[in-house]
């Protein structure tokens, strides 16, 4: 890959406009993926896609179960 992967972790965002803007920014800054909890998080809707200017389709959106478990797993694999 040649570079360190960058993951964007969302936490309890309810406004689809904010989620779309974060996804758009993640793509612009070259992030590898966006991690979204399955619960207490807005879903990928038309509003999110529109707010992201379509970049939702340009980056993997990974649904995760538990934020703490995910952070521990990433840390164990050398992420900082």
Secondary structure, DSSP 4 states (H G I P E B T S, - for coil): --S---EEEE-S---HHHHHHHHHHHHHTT-SEEEEESSSS----HHHHHHTTTGGGGSEEEEES-HHHHHHHHHHTT--
